[in-house]
Amino acid sequence: MVDRYELSAFDTRKYPVRPHIGVGVLLIRGNHLLLIKRKYNPDAGYWSIPGGHLDLGERVEKAAVREAYEETGFKVKVSRLAVIIDKIMYDNTGRIEYHYVLINYFVEQIEGYPNQPPKAADDAQDAKFVPFDQLKKYKLTESLIELLKQLKIGF
């Protein structure tokens, strides 16, 4: 079986011919934000909010709910749109290596108990709730830093 993250001749995530659409979720508990440590590029090893690719034929809010569950085990519902971020990453020669339009939502946990810890799964190496005043101590993705600045949260 082929790993779904293995690049093929038909995979255009790296050096794309068009932008890709991604979704992200902001799950906040008190003064903590749910973060995952990314397993794959772009940004492998960096901390970000849970999220991933929009599948063909999938509605954006459904993708946000799916990605939250796949990466953390939390069943959530979308509360409202947070912010849309352009994520464009260039290689050393100036070519566009990755280009995403990231649609981010605030979500609420709808199942489980209030202090339930997340379970890193799918393409997340780790998952945890991080206090807002500790975010700067983490190796965050540039797109998460931009999102937090736009929302005036923690930065």
C-alpha positions as CSV (number, residue, x, y, z in Angstrom):
1,M,0.0,0.0,0.0
2,V,1.3,3.4,-0.9
3,D,1.6,6.0,1.9
4,R,-0.9,8.8,1.1
5,Y,1.9,11.4,1.7
6,E,4.3,9.8,-0.8
7,L,4.7,12.1,-3.7
8,S,3.7,10.8,-7.1
9,A,3.8,12.2,-10.7
10,F,0.3,13.4,-10.1
11,D,0.8,15.0,-6.8
12,T,1.1,18.8,-7.2
13,R,1.5,19.9,-3.6
14,K,5.2,20.5,-4.0
15,Y,6.0,22.9,-6.9
16,P,2.3,23.3,-7.6
17,V,0.7,24.5,-10.8
18,R,-2.1,26.1,-8.8
19,P,-2.8,26.9,-5.2
20,H,-4.2,24.2,-2.9
21,I,-6.9,24.7,-0.3
22,G,-6.3,23.8,3.3
23,V,-8.4,24.1,6.5
24,G,-7.4,24.7,10.0
25,V,-9.2,24.7,13.4
26,L,-8.7,26.8,16.5
27,L,-9.9,24.9,19.5
28,I,-9.5,27.1,22.7
29,R,-9.8,25.9,26.3
30,G,-9.7,28.7,28.7
31,N,-6.3,30.4,27.9
32,H,-4.9,27.4,26.0
33,L,-4.8,26.7,22.2
34,L,-4.8,23.2,20.7
35,L,-1.6,22.6,18.7
36,I,-0.2,19.7,16.7
37,K,3.4,19.0,15.8
38,R,3.5,18.5,12.0
39,K,4.8,15.1,10.8
40,Y,5.1,16.0,7.1
41,N,6.2,18.9,4.9
42,P,5.6,21.7,4.5
43,D,6.7,22.6,8.0
44,A,7.6,19.1,9.3
45,G,8.6,19.4,13.0
46,Y,6.8,22.7,13.5
47,W,3.8,23.3,15.7
48,S,0.5,24.5,14.2
49,I,-3.2,24.2,14.6
50,P,-4.8,21.0,13.4
51,G,-5.8,21.0,9.8
52,G,-5.2,19.6,6.3
53,H,-6.3,19.5,2.7
54,L,-9.8,20.0,1.4
55,D,-10.8,16.9,-0.5
56,L,-12.5,17.1,-3.9
57,G,-16.2,17.4,-3.4
58,E,-15.9,18.1,0.3
59,R,-17.4,21.1,2.0
60,V,-14.9,23.3,3.8
61,E,-16.5,23.2,7.2
62,K,-16.9,19.4,7.0
63,A,-13.1,19.2,6.1
64,A,-12.3,21.2,9.3
65,V,-14.4,18.8,11.4
66,R,-12.8,15.8,9.7
67,E,-9.2,17.1,10.1
68,A,-9.7,18.0,13.8
69,Y,-10.9,14.4,14.5
70,E,-8.2,12.7,12.3
71,E,-5.3,14.7,14.0
72,T,-6.5,14.9,17.6
73,G,-9.4,12.5,18.2
74,F,-11.7,15.4,19.1
75,K,-15.2,15.7,17.6
76,V,-15.9,19.3,17.0
77,K,-18.4,21.7,15.4
78,V,-17.5,24.9,13.6
79,S,-18.4,28.1,15.5
80,R,-17.3,30.7,13.0
81,L,-14.7,31.6,10.4
82,A,-11.5,32.9,12.0
83,V,-9.3,34.2,9.2
84,I,-8.0,33.2,5.7
85,I,-4.2,33.0,5.3
86,D,-2.1,32.8,2.1
87,K,0.8,30.4,2.7
88,I,3.3,30.7,-0.1
89,M,6.8,29.2,0.4
90,Y,9.7,29.6,-1.9
91,D,12.7,27.4,-2.4
92,N,16.3,28.6,-2.5
93,T,16.1,29.5,-6.2
94,G,12.9,31.6,-5.8
95,R,10.5,29.0,-7.2
96,I,7.2,28.5,-5.4
97,E,7.6,25.2,-3.5
98,Y,4.2,25.3,-1.7
99,H,1.1,27.5,-2.2
100,Y,-1.9,27.1,0.0
101,V,-5.0,29.2,0.8
102,L,-5.7,28.3,4.4
103,I,-9.3,28.7,5.7
104,N,-9.3,28.7,9.5
105,Y,-12.3,28.2,11.8
106,F,-13.0,28.5,15.5
107,V,-14.4,25.2,16.7
108,E,-16.0,23.8,19.9
109,Q,-15.5,20.3,21.2
110,I,-18.8,18.4,21.1
111,E,-17.9,15.0,22.6
112,G,-15.7,13.8,25.4
113,Y,-15.0,15.4,28.7
114,P,-13.8,19.0,29.1
115,N,-10.2,18.2,30.2
116,Q,-9.7,15.3,27.7
117,P,-6.2,15.4,26.3
118,P,-5.7,15.3,22.5
119,K,-4.4,12.1,20.9
120,A,-1.9,12.8,18.1
121,A,-2.9,10.8,15.1
122,D,-2.8,10.8,11.3
123,D,-0.1,13.3,10.2
124,A,0.5,14.8,13.7
125,Q,3.6,13.8,15.7
126,D,2.2,15.3,18.9
127,A,-0.8,17.2,20.1
128,K,-1.3,19.4,23.2
129,F,-3.0,22.4,24.6
130,V,-0.5,25.2,25.0
131,P,-1.1,28.3,27.1
132,F,-1.2,31.5,25.0
133,D,1.6,33.0,27.1
134,Q,3.8,30.0,26.2
135,L,3.3,30.0,22.4
136,K,6.4,32.0,21.7
137,K,8.5,29.2,23.2
138,Y,7.3,26.8,20.5
139,K,8.7,26.4,17.0
140,L,5.5,27.7,15.2
141,T,4.7,27.7,11.5
142,E,4.9,31.1,9.9
143,S,1.2,30.8,8.9
144,L,0.2,30.2,12.5
145,I,2.2,33.2,13.6
146,E,0.4,35.3,10.9
147,L,-3.0,33.9,11.9
148,L,-2.4,34.7,15.6
149,K,-1.2,38.2,14.8
150,Q,-4.3,38.9,12.6
151,L,-6.5,37.6,15.4
152,K,-4.5,39.5,18.0
153,I,-4.1,36.3,20.1
154,G,-0.9,35.7,21.9
155,F,1.3,37.8,19.7
